[in-house]
Protein backbone atom coordinates (compact mmCIF):
# COMPACT_ATOMS: atom_id res chain seq x y z
CA UNK A 1 0.00 0.00 0.00
CA UNK A 2 1.36 3.42 -0.90
CA UNK A 3 2.00 5.70 2.08
CA UNK A 4 0.07 8.94 2.36
CA UNK A 5 2.76 11.63 2.34
CA UNK A 6 0.37 14.59 2.23
CA UNK A 7 -0.64 14.62 5.89
CA UNK A 8 2.75 15.33 7.49
CA UNK A 9 3.13 18.41 5.28
CA UNK A 10 0.04 20.04 6.77
CA UNK A 11 1.56 20.63 10.20
CA UNK A 12 4.08 23.36 9.25
CA UNK A 13 1.24 25.65 8.05
CA UNK A 14 0.22 26.12 11.70
CA UNK A 15 3.75 26.58 12.94
CA UNK A 16 4.13 30.38 12.54
CA UNK A 17 0.81 31.04 14.30
CA UNK A 18 1.78 28.70 17.12
CA UNK A 19 5.16 30.37 17.50
CA UNK A 20 3.55 33.81 17.60
CA UNK A 21 1.17 32.66 20.31
CA UNK A 22 4.05 31.11 22.25
CA UNK A 23 6.00 34.39 22.02
CA UNK A 24 2.94 36.32 23.25
CA UNK A 25 2.61 34.01 26.24
CA UNK A 26 6.30 34.40 27.11
CA UNK A 27 6.00 38.19 26.83
CA UNK A 28 2.99 38.20 29.17
CA UNK A 29 4.87 35.95 31.60
CA UNK A 30 7.86 38.30 31.60
CA UNK A 31 5.55 41.14 32.65
CA UNK A 32 3.75 39.07 35.29
CA UNK A 33 6.85 37.48 36.82
CA UNK A 34 8.61 40.84 36.84
CA UNK A 35 5.70 42.55 38.60
CA UNK A 36 4.40 40.00 41.12
CA UNK A 37 7.01 37.26 41.01
CA UNK A 38 6.78 33.64 39.99
CA UNK A 39 5.03 32.49 43.16
CA UNK A 40 2.17 34.98 42.89
CA UNK A 41 1.49 34.71 39.15
CA UNK A 42 -1.20 32.11 38.41
CA UNK A 43 -1.67 30.29 35.13
CA UNK A 44 -5.24 31.62 34.96
CA UNK A 45 -3.97 35.20 35.23
CA UNK A 46 -1.28 34.54 32.65
CA UNK A 47 -3.79 33.06 30.23
CA UNK A 48 -6.06 36.09 30.60
CA UNK A 49 -3.13 38.48 30.12
CA UNK A 50 -2.30 37.04 26.71
CA UNK A 51 -5.90 36.41 25.61
CA UNK A 52 -5.99 32.62 25.61
CA UNK A 53 -7.89 30.04 27.61
CA UNK A 54 -6.15 28.15 30.37
CA UNK A 55 -6.32 25.07 28.14
CA UNK A 56 -4.70 27.07 25.35
CA UNK A 57 -1.91 28.15 27.67
CA UNK A 58 -1.35 24.59 28.87
CA UNK A 59 -1.11 23.44 25.25
CA UNK A 60 2.07 25.49 24.88
CA UNK A 61 3.32 25.24 28.46
CA UNK A 62 1.99 22.24 30.42
CA UNK A 63 3.30 23.60 33.73
CA UNK A 64 4.19 26.96 35.21
CA UNK A 65 7.73 25.64 35.64
CA UNK A 66 8.02 25.04 31.88
CA UNK A 67 6.83 28.60 31.23
CA UNK A 68 9.40 29.95 33.69
CA UNK A 69 12.12 27.97 31.92
CA UNK A 70 11.04 29.43 28.57
CA UNK A 71 11.11 32.97 29.98
CA UNK A 72 14.63 32.54 31.32
CA UNK A 73 15.85 30.92 28.11
CA UNK A 74 14.42 33.79 26.06
CA UNK A 75 16.23 36.33 28.23
CA UNK A 76 19.55 34.52 27.91
CA UNK A 77 19.10 34.05 24.18
CA UNK A 78 18.61 37.79 23.69
CA UNK A 79 21.76 38.58 25.69
CA UNK A 80 23.76 36.01 23.76
CA UNK A 81 22.58 37.06 20.32
CA UNK A 82 23.02 40.80 20.79
CA UNK A 83 25.82 41.25 23.31
CA UNK A 84 28.00 38.37 24.42
CA UNK A 85 27.85 35.60 21.80
CA UNK A 86 28.05 32.73 24.31
CA UNK A 87 30.96 34.13 26.27
CA UNK A 88 33.30 34.59 23.30
CA UNK A 89 34.00 38.22 24.18
CA UNK A 90 35.42 37.35 27.59
CA UNK A 91 38.75 36.62 25.86
CA UNK A 92 39.00 40.35 25.04
CA UNK A 93 38.54 42.31 28.24
CA UNK A 94 37.97 45.70 26.61
CA UNK A 95 35.39 44.30 24.19
CA UNK A 96 33.65 42.44 27.01
CA UNK A 97 33.22 45.47 29.26
CA UNK A 98 32.23 47.73 26.37
CA UNK A 99 29.54 45.20 25.51
CA UNK A 100 28.49 45.03 29.17
CA UNK A 101 27.78 48.78 29.13
CA UNK A 102 25.68 48.32 26.01
CA UNK A 103 23.74 45.51 27.68
CA UNK A 104 23.03 47.64 30.74
CA UNK A 105 21.88 50.52 28.49
CA UNK A 106 19.58 48.13 26.66
CA UNK A 107 18.14 46.88 29.94
CA UNK A 108 17.57 50.43 31.15
CA UNK A 109 15.42 51.00 28.06
CA UNK A 110 13.44 47.83 28.90
CA UNK A 111 12.37 48.04 32.56
CA UNK A 112 10.53 44.71 32.53
CA UNK A 113 13.81 42.90 31.87
CA UNK A 114 15.40 44.51 34.93
CA UNK A 115 12.34 43.91 37.10
CA UNK A 116 12.12 40.29 35.99
CA UNK A 117 15.72 39.62 36.96
CA UNK A 118 15.52 41.49 40.28
CA UNK A 119 12.32 39.76 41.41
CA UNK A 120 13.16 36.25 40.26
CA UNK A 121 16.77 36.27 41.49
CA UNK A 122 15.51 37.31 44.93
CA UNK A 123 12.81 34.64 44.96
CA UNK A 124 15.29 32.02 43.77
CA UNK A 125 17.30 32.23 46.99
CA UNK A 126 14.65 29.89 48.44
CA UNK A 127 15.91 26.31 48.34
CA UNK A 128 12.73 24.97 46.70
CA UNK A 129 12.32 27.66 44.03
CA UNK A 130 12.34 26.15 40.51
CA UNK A 131 14.60 28.94 39.22
CA UNK A 132 17.30 28.42 41.85
CA UNK A 133 19.44 26.04 39.73
CA UNK A 134 19.22 28.48 36.83
CA UNK A 135 20.42 31.45 38.87
CA UNK A 136 23.17 29.45 40.59
CA UNK A 137 24.46 28.37 37.18
CA UNK A 138 24.00 31.84 35.70
CA UNK A 139 26.00 33.57 38.43
CA UNK A 140 28.74 30.95 38.22
CA UNK A 141 28.95 31.40 34.44
CA UNK A 142 28.91 35.20 34.68
CA UNK A 143 31.66 35.24 37.32
CA UNK A 144 33.75 32.87 35.22
CA UNK A 145 33.35 34.87 32.00
CA UNK A 146 33.85 38.22 33.70
CA UNK A 147 36.94 36.94 35.51
CA UNK A 148 38.31 35.78 32.17
CA UNK A 149 37.85 39.34 30.86
CA UNK A 150 39.55 40.76 33.97
CA UNK A 151 42.45 38.32 33.59
CA UNK A 152 42.89 39.44 29.99
CA UNK A 153 43.14 43.06 31.11
CA UNK A 154 45.65 42.08 33.80
CA UNK A 155 47.85 40.25 31.29
CA UNK A 156 47.80 43.33 29.03
CA UNK A 157 48.70 45.68 31.89
CA UNK A 158 45.38 47.57 31.61
CA UNK A 159 44.30 47.35 35.26
CA UNK A 160 45.07 50.13 37.70
CA UNK A 161 47.64 49.26 40.42
CA UNK A 162 45.18 49.18 43.33
CA UNK A 163 42.84 46.59 41.75
CA UNK A 164 42.34 43.24 43.52
CA UNK A 165 41.86 41.25 40.29
CA UNK A 166 40.79 37.88 41.81
CA UNK A 167 37.85 39.52 43.63
CA UNK A 168 36.86 41.95 40.93
CA UNK A 169 34.26 39.86 39.06
CA UNK A 170 32.15 39.10 42.14
CA UNK A 171 32.41 42.71 43.36
CA UNK A 172 31.38 44.10 39.98
CA UNK A 173 28.38 41.77 39.68
CA UNK A 174 27.25 42.88 43.14
CA UNK A 175 27.62 46.51 42.02
CA UNK A 176 25.49 45.94 38.91
CA UNK A 177 22.76 44.04 40.76
CA UNK A 178 22.55 46.74 43.43
CA UNK A 179 22.52 49.44 40.78
CA UNK A 180 19.55 47.77 39.09
CA UNK A 181 17.53 47.78 42.31
CA UNK A 182 18.32 51.46 42.92
CA UNK A 183 17.29 52.27 39.35
CA UNK A 184 14.00 50.40 39.71
CA UNK A 185 13.25 52.47 42.82
CA UNK A 186 14.52 55.82 41.48
CA UNK A 187 14.70 55.67 37.67
CA UNK A 188 14.94 59.46 37.31
CA UNK A 189 17.98 59.68 39.57
CA UNK A 190 20.06 56.71 38.41
CA UNK A 191 21.64 56.32 34.98
CA UNK A 192 22.88 52.73 35.00
CA UNK A 193 25.25 52.78 31.99
CA UNK A 194 26.76 56.07 33.17
CA UNK A 195 27.37 54.71 36.68
CA UNK A 196 28.79 51.49 35.27
CA UNK A 197 31.16 53.32 32.93
CA UNK A 198 32.40 55.42 35.86
CA UNK A 199 32.98 52.26 37.91
CA UNK A 200 34.89 50.63 35.07
CA UNK A 201 37.09 53.73 34.74
CA UNK A 202 38.12 53.24 38.36
CA UNK A 203 39.90 49.98 37.58
CA UNK A 204 40.62 50.02 33.82
CA UNK A 205 43.47 52.33 32.87
CA UNK A 206 42.30 53.04 29.31
CA UNK A 207 39.00 54.39 28.00
CA UNK A 208 36.53 51.83 26.68
CA UNK A 209 35.23 52.30 23.13
CA UNK A 210 32.01 54.32 22.99
CA UNK A 211 30.51 52.79 19.87
CA UNK A 212 29.85 49.08 19.23
CA UNK A 213 32.42 47.59 16.84
CA UNK A 214 30.83 45.26 14.32
CA UNK A 215 32.18 42.14 16.02
CA UNK A 216 30.34 43.04 19.24
CA UNK A 217 26.98 42.55 17.61
CA UNK A 218 24.14 45.04 17.21
CA UNK A 219 20.87 45.50 19.03
CA UNK A 220 17.95 44.95 16.68
C-alpha positions in Angstrom: 0.0 0.0 0.0 1.4 3.4 -0.9 2.0 5.7 2.1 0.1 8.9 2.4 2.8 11.6 2.3 0.4 14.6 2.2 -0.6 14.6 5.9 2.8 15.3 7.5 3.1 18.4 5.3 0.0 20.0 6.8 1.6 20.6 10.2 4.1 23.4 9.3 1.2 25.6 8.0 0.2 26.1 11.7 3.8 26.6 12.9 4.1 30.4 12.5 0.8 31.0 14.3 1.8 28.7 17.1 5.2 30.4 17.5 3.5 33.8 17.6 1.2 32.7 20.3 4.0 31.1 22.2 6.0 34.4 22.0 2.9 36.3 23.3 2.6 34.0 26.2 6.3 34.4 27.1 6.0 38.2 26.8 3.0 38.2 29.2 4.9 36.0 31.6 7.9 38.3 31.6 5.6 41.1 32.7 3.8 39.1 35.3 6.9 37.5 36.8 8.6 40.8 36.8 5.7 42.6 38.6 4.4 40.0 41.1 7.0 37.3 41.0 6.8 33.6 40.0 5.0 32.5 43.2 2.2 35.0 42.9 1.5 34.7 39.2 -1.2 32.1 38.4 -1.7 30.3 35.1 -5.2 31.6 35.0 -4.0 35.2 35.2 -1.3 34.5 32.6 -3.8 33.1 30.2 -6.1 36.1 30.6 -3.1 38.5 30.1 -2.3 37.0 26.7 -5.9 36.4 25.6 -6.0 32.6 25.6 -7.9 30.0 27.6 -6.2 28.1 30.4 -6.3 25.1 28.1 -4.7 27.1 25.3 -1.9 28.1 27.7 -1.4 24.6 28.9 -1.1 23.4 25.2 2.1 25.5 24.9 3.3 25.2 28.5 2.0 22.2 30.4 3.3 23.6 33.7 4.2 27.0 35.2 7.7 25.6 35.6 8.0 25.0 31.9 6.8 28.6 31.2 9.4 29.9 33.7 12.1 28.0 31.9 11.0 29.4 28.6 11.1 33.0 30.0 14.6 32.5 31.3 15.8 30.9 28.1 14.4 33.8 26.1 16.2 36.3 28.2 19.5 34.5 27.9 19.1 34.0 24.2 18.6 37.8 23.7 21.8 38.6 25.7 23.8 36.0 23.8 22.6 37.1 20.3 23.0 40.8 20.8 25.8 41.2 23.3 28.0 38.4 24.4 27.8 35.6 21.8 28.0 32.7 24.3 31.0 34.1 26.3 33.3 34.6 23.3 34.0 38.2 24.2 35.4 37.3 27.6 38.7 36.6 25.9 39.0 40.3 25.0 38.5 42.3 28.2 38.0 45.7 26.6 35.4 44.3 24.2 33.7 42.4 27.0 33.2 45.5 29.3 32.2 47.7 26.4 29.5 45.2 25.5 28.5 45.0 29.2 27.8 48.8 29.1 25.7 48.3 26.0 23.7 45.5 27.7 23.0 47.6 30.7 21.9 50.5 28.5 19.6 48.1 26.7 18.1 46.9 29.9 17.6 50.4 31.1 15.4 51.0 28.1 13.4 47.8 28.9 12.4 48.0 32.6 10.5 44.7 32.5 13.8 42.9 31.9 15.4 44.5 34.9 12.3 43.9 37.1 12.1 40.3 36.0 15.7 39.6 37.0 15.5 41.5 40.3 12.3 39.8 41.4 13.2 36.2 40.3 16.8 36.3 41.5 15.5 37.3 44.9 12.8 34.6 45.0 15.3 32.0 43.8 17.3 32.2 47.0 14.7 29.9 48.4 15.9 26.3 48.3 12.7 25.0 46.7 12.3 27.7 44.0 12.3 26.2 40.5 14.6 28.9 39.2 17.3 28.4 41.9 19.4 26.0 39.7 19.2 28.5 36.8 20.4 31.5 38.9 23.2 29.4 40.6 24.5 28.4 37.2 24.0 31.8 35.7 26.0 33.6 38.4 28.7 30.9 38.2 28.9 31.4 34.4 28.9 35.2 34.7 31.7 35.2 37.3 33.8 32.9 35.2 33.4 34.9 32.0 33.8 38.2 33.7 36.9 36.9 35.5 38.3 35.8 32.2 37.8 39.3 30.9 39.6 40.8 34.0 42.5 38.3 33.6 42.9 39.4 30.0 43.1 43.1 31.1 45.7 42.1 33.8 47.9 40.3 31.3 47.8 43.3 29.0 48.7 45.7 31.9 45.4 47.6 31.6 44.3 47.3 35.3 45.1 50.1 37.7 47.6 49.3 40.4 45.2 49.2 43.3 42.8 46.6 41.8 42.3 43.2 43.5 41.9 41.3 40.3 40.8 37.9 41.8 37.9 39.5 43.6 36.9 41.9 40.9 34.3 39.9 39.1 32.1 39.1 42.1 32.4 42.7 43.4 31.4 44.1 40.0 28.4 41.8 39.7 27.3 42.9 43.1 27.6 46.5 42.0 25.5 45.9 38.9 22.8 44.0 40.8 22.6 46.7 43.4 22.5 49.4 40.8 19.6 47.8 39.1 17.5 47.8 42.3 18.3 51.5 42.9 17.3 52.3 39.3 14.0 50.4 39.7 13.3 52.5 42.8 14.5 55.8 41.5 14.7 55.7 37.7 14.9 59.5 37.3 18.0 59.7 39.6 20.1 56.7 38.4 21.6 56.3 35.0 22.9 52.7 35.0 25.2 52.8 32.0 26.8 56.1 33.2 27.4 54.7 36.7 28.8 51.5 35.3 31.2 53.3 32.9 32.4 55.4 35.9 33.0 52.3 37.9 34.9 50.6 35.1 37.1 53.7 34.7 38.1 53.2 38.4 39.9 50.0 37.6 40.6 50.0 33.8 43.5 52.3 32.9 42.3 53.0 29.3 39.0 54.4 28.0 36.5 51.8 26.7 35.2 52.3 23.1 32.0 54.3 23.0 30.5 52.8 19.9 29.8 49.1 19.2 32.4 47.6 16.8 30.8 45.3 14.3 32.2 42.1 16.0 30.3 43.0 19.2 27.0 42.6 17.6 24.1 45.0 17.2 20.9 45.5 19.0 18.0 44.9 16.7 
